[in-house]
Amino acid sequence: MRAFLAYTAARLAIFAVTIGVLILVVDLDYDKPGAMLLLLALSVGISGVVSYVLLAGLRDKVSESLTGGIGNQRQRFERDRAKEDSSDSQP
């Protein structure tokens, strides 16, 4: 869970920094209806690429923790199922 929260916080931070940089660099007329939507779309795209490159290690940790948790649940399920099967076969 900690890895997931760290990854999410890092993604949000990269997104916020991207929006800030774009506001400073791109000269948009914010009175136009689509200007903010364009800024958000650019921010999502750029921050997604940056996150993909920079956060590979955190993403791997999140993946490992998720697959480890699923593996533990599967082991418990199989153990409980075997216990139930053995109790059903007894007269």
PEHU-V295045 format. One record per helix or strand. SS is the DSSP state (hx for helix, st for strand). FROM is the first residue (numbers start at 1). TO is the last residue. If there is no record, write none. Layout:
SS | FROM | TO
SS | FROM | TO
This chain:
hx | 2 | 25
hx | 35 | 54
hx | 56 | 89
